[in-house]
Amino acid sequence: MVFPFKSIEDFKVEINSEHELFRKSVREFLEKNVEPRWKEIEDTNEIPKEIFKEMGEQGFFGIGIPEEYEGQGGGQLMTTILMEEIARIVPSLAVAVGVNHLFTVPILKFGDEHLKKKYIPPIARGEAQGAHASTEPSGGSDVAGIQSRAVKENDHYIINARKVFISGAEKADYFVVPVRTSDPMQNKRWWGITAFAVEKDWPGVKLGQHFKVIGMRGEQPYEVIFDNVKVPAENMIGKENEGFKIIVSTYDFTRIGIAAQAVGIAQAAFEKALNYSLQRELFGKQIINFEMITEKIAHMYTKLEAARLLTYWAASLADAERSEFIIAASLAKSFASDAAEWISREAVQIHGGYGVDQEMGLERYLRDSIITTIYEGTNEIQRLTIARELVRQAFGLKI
Ligand SMILES: Cc1cc2nc3c(=O)[nH]c(=O)nc-3n(C[C@H](O)[C@H](O)[C@H](O)COP(=O)(O)OP(=O)(O)OC[C@H]3O[C@@H](n4cnc5c(N)ncnc54)[C@H](O)[C@@H]3O)c2cc1C
């Protein structure tokens, strides 16, 4: 049984030689230009500006953006490969790239030509950065519960909003900001939210608290305050009061990128654990020969490849414009992020004391992976989506 898919052909992963060529070139660039600086990024909690400049020159910020908006083209699968390879070296750099997608995806999918022409090309060229300011102190999981407001005045809106945990806020030039323009309707809590594109240097946009989170050093989130910010009505993304659908549809795509981040983290932790288990000798033999370590390595590798396949499959379904990609994206994000956390933990254990020594550069994967289980829809929320979609598709019922 392949339910809820119609045929086993739906399980195709559409990788081709172009993807592999791209993967190789991204890896080569990252190993040469970024890997030597991982420690500096951990210690300073900052990604050097030159790295962004060099990545812009490579065209990495244009991946997934159509050529007509000065991007490199390439679909979800290409974006997935990019995110995985970056996260394998410095996961927080993948966050910096991912927040651009959180800005470009809603504009490309729902915005009008004016917004696309104005905001997408500078991002594709690597000359500007976007961010996504949705989460509010009252709760990130409940997007329909957004309380911040925008009020219409002639040809513009006045936005008052407080958003928390906003990644990339310091570097961002533009934000996507969902706010309430109307009260919710009875039985339609999601109604009344509208998304806007807001420029950082407009009067009233301010950075607040800098959160110090467990991992992703180099790209830690900020509170962003929008204090009476005047936003032209033409900066509305899609239709008024229908911003909820725009925001949650954006996450359907971008959470495949989070799954890819998790696969990259898991890959890095696994490679290091495998190498160490071959190098470290105890009781006269390499530790990989101890059955308990052998079993760990086999189990880690199984989870890693399962996570990768789910992620590539979700991306393939998205590229094929199949609506089933939504459930696949939730399967991939929840499984891959849990796997990354588990694999990183086992990698630490295999390294013994060196595993928890920060100089080794291994325990950072455990800290980083925990974050992938939380943002862009916690794994609890993913499991809700999975169960709801299954029951809806199988029995036409709502749970
Ligand atoms: C490092 C980092 C970067 C982030 N970057 C961004 C960003 O760039 N932009 C942005 O807008 N947001 C960002 N976020 C916010 C992130 O998306 C939210 O933290 C996340 O959606 C969860 O929201 P919350 O923290 O308010 O937790 P809550 O929504 O309060 O959830 C608390 C707990 O309840 C569980 N829960 C909630 N609802 C249910 C339910 N119905 N059933 C079962 N369990 C449930 C959750 O899974 C969680 O375990 C970032 C967060 C972090 C940590």
The ligand as a Gaussian input file, in Angstrom:
#p B3LYP/6-31G(d) Opt

LIG

0 1
 C       17.144000      29.795000      16.834000
 C       15.768000      30.171000      16.421000
 C       15.594000      30.905000      15.260000
 C       14.304000      31.291000      14.866000
 N       14.143000      32.052000      13.729000
 C       12.909000      32.545000      13.412000
 C       12.733000      33.455000      12.314000
 O       13.675000      33.779000      11.589000
 N       11.509000      33.971000      12.097000
 C       10.431000      33.650000      12.868000
 O        9.338000      34.157000      12.612000
 N       10.564000      32.766000      13.917000
 C       11.777000      32.228000      14.196000
 N       11.931000      31.357000      15.261000
 C       10.781000      31.038000      16.074000
 C       10.319000      29.600000      15.923000
 O        9.710000      29.403000      14.682000
 C        9.405000      29.292000      17.110000
 O       10.241000      29.210000      18.263000
 C        8.623000      27.995000      16.951000
 O        7.677000      28.116000      15.923000
 C        7.884000      27.605000      18.238000
 O        7.207000      28.702000      18.759000
 P        7.405000      29.093000      20.321000
 O        8.856000      29.184000      20.571000
 O        6.593000      30.288000      20.612000
 O        6.847000      27.828000      21.098000
 P        5.307000      27.535000      21.401000
 O        4.518000      27.749000      20.162000
 O        4.914000      28.293000      22.605000
 O        5.331000      25.992000      21.747000
 C        5.730000      25.493000      23.020000
 C        5.678000      23.974000      23.012000
 O        4.307000      23.537000      22.797000
 C        4.274000      22.637000      21.705000
 N        3.014000      22.798000      21.008000
 C        2.491000      23.956000      20.526000
 N        1.295000      23.721000      19.946000
 C        1.072000      22.406000      20.063000
 C        0.007000      21.543000      19.668000
 N       -1.060000      22.017000      19.032000
 N        0.116000      20.221000      19.961000
 C        1.197000      19.729000      20.606000
 N        2.228000      20.490000      21.019000
 C        2.160000      21.805000      20.741000
 C        5.461000      23.021000      20.826000
 O        5.827000      21.949000      19.981000
 C        6.491000      23.331000      21.884000
 O        7.064000      22.132000      22.323000
 C       13.196000      30.926000      15.643000
 C       13.394000      30.158000      16.814000
 C       14.654000      29.782000      17.201000
 C       14.825000      28.985000      18.453000

